């Protein structure tokens, strides 16, 4: 059985538009799970492939890729971000330029938490 919290997290991550990123803590807050950033990482690791959750759009609070530099997953994440024109330099994204800031309509209608 899939946790209701996992589903909330997946739904929230799927709202992050292409070319934008969010942090683990931001996703936790928007999913109604403040302080549960680590749960976001765990949930993304268990996301079913058929949902196509854009896990690669979620980064650490400092804009860094959470996976070790040079690892297969880090390389995959960097490649997917670059395909969406998100610049990754030294394993980091400039959050001020590309961090997702959902508008009021998204907050009220798209994220019911």
C-alpha positions, -999 to +999 in steps of 0.1 A: +000+000+000+013+035-009+014+061+018-010+090+015+020+113+023+039+098-007+009+105-029+008+141-017+045+145-024+042+130-059+013+152-067+032+183-056+063+175-075+043+169-106+031+205-103+066+219-107+067+231-143+095+223-168+125+246-165+118+252-128+131+235-097+120+232-061+138+222-029+129+192-008+118+215+020+096+235-003+079+204-016+073+192+019+057+225+029+035+227-002+024+191+003+013+200+038+042+182+055+063+210+069+097+198+083+095+165+063+121+172+036+138+138+041+104+122+035+103+139+001+135+123-009+123+089+003+090+093-015+107+103-048+128+071-045+096+051-044+077+068-071+062+044-096+077+049-131+042+050-147+035+083-128+064+100-145+071+121-114+098+147-124+121+138-094+150+156-111+134+190-105+139+186-067+172+198-052+188+206-018+180+239-001+213+253-013+205+244-050+229+214-051+222+181-066+217+156-037+235+127-053+273+123-052+291+141-080+299+117-109+273+091-098+249+077-124+219+093-108+236+127-105+246+126-142+211+116-151+196+144-130+220+170-145+212+158-180+174+160-175+177+195-160+198+207-189+173+193-214+149+218-198+174+246-201+183+247-164+219+255-160+239+233-136+274+245-127+296+228-102+268+204-092+245+234-084+216+253-098+211+290-091+178+289-072+172+326-075+169+322-113+149+290-116+132+282-083+095+275-088+072+301-071+036+288-076+010+314-083-021+319-062-043+298-085-019+269-083-018+272-045-056+273-042-066+248-069-037+227-078-022+220-044-050+212-020-028+206+010 
